[in-house]
């Protein structure tokens, strides 16, 4: 396979999982990581469960396109220059995967 830094592990005869790491060029420095971390909001987002708003126990933010779930909409922020290299890399990887599947 052509997926640099990824390895396929069989779970059984029919299922597998891929694991790996970012290319060296995308591994952030301490300062870059701090800048990426500061992109998240101060409070967890909330979703509607059984008629009441409940905090989601994770950080989440849509970028580029709004994301709808649980009768809520996560309003997208613009893709920042900090995130753009990750978006390009993951998009190129997805294109490889889709081309190999067809």
Wavefront OBJ file of the C-alpha trace (Angstrom):
o trace
v 0.000 0.000 0.000
v 0.996 3.597 -0.601
v -0.118 5.064 2.723
v 3.084 6.390 4.208
v 3.369 5.942 7.969
v 0.304 3.660 8.142
v 0.188 -0.074 8.742
v -2.774 -2.410 8.249
v -3.494 -4.966 10.980
v -5.990 -7.767 10.431
v -8.539 -8.177 13.208
v -9.940 -11.367 11.682
v -10.509 -12.786 8.181
v -12.876 -9.967 7.203
v -11.901 -6.915 9.250
v -8.809 -4.792 9.637
v -7.697 -1.542 11.164
v -5.078 0.961 10.051
v -2.791 2.736 12.474
v 0.032 5.144 12.018
v 1.283 8.645 12.612
v 1.496 12.027 10.982
v 4.228 12.667 8.440
v 7.256 14.326 10.036
v 6.459 17.602 8.244
v 3.108 17.792 10.072
v 4.314 17.003 13.590
v 3.898 20.345 15.359
v 6.519 22.036 17.466
v 5.608 22.860 21.059
v 4.630 26.395 20.012
v 2.575 25.132 17.073
v 0.822 22.578 19.304
v 0.006 25.286 21.846
v -1.444 27.459 19.070
v -3.547 24.526 17.802
v -4.755 23.723 21.325
v -5.848 27.317 21.869
v -8.260 26.999 18.929
v -10.801 25.195 21.131
v -13.463 27.066 23.052
v -13.391 27.480 26.826
v -16.500 25.335 27.402
v -17.566 22.002 25.953
v -20.311 22.253 23.321
v -23.805 21.044 24.255
v -26.251 18.649 22.601
v -29.951 18.082 23.171
v -30.665 14.790 24.970
v -34.191 13.979 26.153
v -35.213 17.604 25.810
v -32.354 19.179 27.728
v -28.943 20.525 26.809
v -26.057 18.383 28.021
v -22.335 19.186 27.641
v -20.476 16.876 25.245
v -17.478 15.375 27.097
v -15.024 16.317 24.331
v -13.797 19.332 22.402
v -15.395 19.675 19.015
v -15.496 22.313 16.329
v -16.565 22.265 12.693
v -14.285 23.973 10.195
v -15.222 24.911 6.654
v -18.736 23.391 6.678
v -21.449 23.401 9.368
v -22.024 20.060 11.108
v -25.544 19.019 12.158
v -26.199 16.490 14.926
v -28.663 15.857 17.755
v -30.970 18.675 16.625
v -28.028 21.091 16.876
v -25.748 22.764 14.388
v -22.056 23.259 15.005
v -21.378 26.468 13.118
v -18.199 26.121 11.112
v -15.280 28.426 11.555
v -13.004 29.206 8.617
v -10.144 26.744 8.133
v -7.187 28.554 9.666
v -3.665 28.574 8.278
v -2.697 26.355 11.241
v -5.171 23.651 10.182
v -4.802 23.867 6.412
v -1.755 21.530 6.100
v -3.664 18.795 8.022
v -6.714 19.255 5.802
v -4.620 18.983 2.637
v -2.771 15.869 3.880
v -5.933 14.074 5.000
v -7.699 14.971 1.746
v -4.828 13.569 -0.315
v -4.839 10.402 1.793
v -8.605 10.010 1.358
v -8.253 10.361 -2.419
v -5.641 7.565 -2.386
v -7.948 5.316 -0.370
v -10.919 5.960 -2.645
v -8.872 5.376 -5.786
v -7.598 2.071 -4.415
v -11.131 0.935 -3.570
v -12.487 1.448 -7.086
l 1 2 3 4 5 6 7 8 9 10 11 12 13 14 15 16 17 18 19 20 21 22 23 24 25 26 27 28 29 30 31 32 33 34 35 36 37 38 39 40 41 42 43 44 45 46 47 48 49 50 51 52 53 54 55 56 57 58 59 60 61 62 63 64 65 66 67 68 69 70 71 72 73 74 75 76 77 78 79 80 81 82 83 84 85 86 87 88 89 90 91 92 93 94 95 96 97 98 99 100 101 102
